[in-house]
Amino acid sequence: MIVAERKPIAEILANLRQVSSVAVVGCDTCVAVCMAGGTKEVAVLGAALRLAARQEGREQLVTEACVERQCEVEFNEPLAELVANHDVILSMACGVGVQTLAEQYPSAVVYPALNTKFMGRPEELGTWSERCLGCGNCVLDKFGGVCPITRCSKNLLNGPCGGSQDGKCEVDPSIPCAWQLIYDRMMAIGQVERLMRVEPAKDWTTSRDGGPRKVVREDIVP
Amino acid sequence: MTETRDTSPMMVIGCERSAGAALARLADEGRELPPHVQWQSVPCGGSIDELMILEAFENGAERVMVVSCAAGACNSLVGDERARRRTAAARELLESVGVSSWRLRYETMAPNMGSDLLRWVDEFVAPEESIEQS
């Protein structure tokens, strides 16, 4: 899922002090699961903005709303009246949701309330970690389901480097060495000999190097 | 009922097993929280969150006291720790919107500490006021 976290309140407020109405719009999919922008987080930010306005002596209408999936226009259609009646839409979705709202309502001022961090998974309550960089050419089959592109700090396809110590990464000892994880996993599934093969340099044209990417399914498009 | 220094609206949010039980014992003795103090009972300190605290301020409370069970005494094991951390997070958020940190207080207690609760309520005033009156 996409993992995000709320921007500092001071940064959010800096965009809102001159406006008379704000609609805080959350997304109940990924950012709700990572407790950054779902219904409850919208309520918290809404309350915080109202308190800020009261403390600063400003008159400001703060309205709260949440849609199931802000990255799809169909889910945002019920927001039309809300968008028309507010000076600013403060989106608590990931960057995709923010841009979807901005594209869908061209005359609306849409600001992000979150910083979108990465694609990852929850490790435990309150902890999420990165698992996928979206490189466009998945190599997990070669590395026992552990991604060296995402989880190795140096993106090494032929690791480990000399900085792997006691299963930890030299970049940050709190990071497990991806190559230690890969080796252990390949041993466990009886494929460790596959690691003897030298991987060629990665073709990054499938990643961001080719500009914004798009997937088109000719069998599905109308 | 005790005479308090500050009678602006206050809310006490607390676990029913500690603060709630203490208030019940006080009631048996004919004592209670002052009328300007609103009591909100929760089943466990672990159910107290940022939203609950912010809403208390939004709904007019000038001061909010969060009370959970003493460390190691939580019936749900970690409720007091969660309450402490979430109160800290709420305090940080409140400060960022201009609400002074002293307005949110966190305490832990046992059911036999009702008198302490009344004293904490009485002493829960702005830091400068506290110095002036001590």
Interface residues (C-beta under 8 A of the other chain):
Chain A: P8 I9 A10 L13 K40 A43 V44 A47 A48 L49 R50 L51 A52 Q55 E56
Chain B: E50 L51 L54 E55 F57 E58 L93 L94 S96 V97 G98 V99
